[in-house]
Amino acid sequence: MIKPFIAENLKEVQPAVLAYIGDSVFELYARCHVAAYHAGTSQKMHKLTVEYVNAKSQAKAMLALKDELTEEEESYYKRGRNSNPHSVSKNSDIADYMNATGFEALMGFLFLDNQTERMEYLLYKSFDIIDDKVEQ
């Protein structure tokens, strides 16, 4: 497990930093998920991974998981969601982008707080939710 030192108190970490870390963690897990269940050429796996890591998919997963969050998790999600975006992806609307940023901030928090079991539970549930979208 990577044990980066970012801050003693994760509440002091900017939401953009949490989302930045969470985005990379989510992409790594998504790549592993795709490789395990949808192996193929590098190009095929990359295209499928993009289906998982885009804002629309992450927002869909976050909204489905929202009722399962603890108070602390919800506060980190909201911090990320309500942060001021410096840019918005050309392939998503602002609502999806903000919910995806909240999702990434939550994953960043769980990773940095070493809550691996909880993070993986939410990640794997999100893959189940996104799998329904990808397979359609």
SULVENUR-V66927 format. One record per backbone hydrogen bond with DSSP energy under -0.5 kcal/mol. CO is the residue of the C=O (numbers start at 1). NH is the residue of the N-H. E is the energy in kcal/mol with one decimal. If there is no record, write none. Layout:
CO	NH	E
CO	NH	E
This chain:
4	6	-0.7
8	10	-0.6
9	12	-2.0
10	13	-1.0
14	17	-0.8
14	18	-2.0
15	19	-2.7
16	20	-2.0
17	21	-2.4
18	22	-3.0
19	23	-2.6
20	24	-1.4
21	25	-2.2
22	26	-2.8
23	27	-2.4
24	28	-2.2
25	29	-2.3
26	30	-2.7
27	31	-2.7
28	32	-2.1
29	33	-2.5
30	34	-2.8
31	35	-2.6
32	36	-2.2
33	37	-2.3
34	38	-2.9
41	45	-2.7
42	46	-2.5
43	47	-2.4
44	48	-2.0
45	49	-2.5
46	50	-2.1
47	51	-0.9
48	52	-0.8
49	52	-1.2
49	53	-2.2
50	54	-0.8
54	58	-2.4
55	59	-2.8
56	60	-2.1
57	61	-2.4
58	62	-2.7
59	63	-2.7
60	64	-1.6
61	65	-1.8
62	66	-1.4
65	68	-2.5
66	69	-1.3
70	74	-2.7
71	75	-2.0
72	76	-1.7
73	77	-2.5
74	78	-2.8
75	79	-2.1
76	80	-2.1
77	81	-2.9
78	82	-2.8
80	83	-0.8
83	85	-0.8
89	92	-1.4
93	97	-2.5
94	98	-2.5
95	99	-2.4
96	100	-2.7
97	101	-2.3
98	102	-2.1
99	103	-2.2
100	104	-2.7
101	105	-2.4
102	106	-2.3
103	107	-2.3
104	108	-2.6
105	109	-2.5
106	110	-2.7
107	111	-2.4
108	112	-2.8
109	113	-2.3
110	115	-2.8
111	114	-1.5
114	116	-0.9
115	119	-2.7
116	120	-3.0
117	121	-2.0
118	122	-2.3
119	123	-2.6
120	124	-3.0
121	125	-2.1
122	126	-2.2
123	127	-2.2
124	128	-1.9
125	129	-2.1
126	130	-2.9
127	131	-3.1
128	132	-1.3
129	133	-0.9
130	134	-2.9
131	135	-2.5
133	136	-0.7
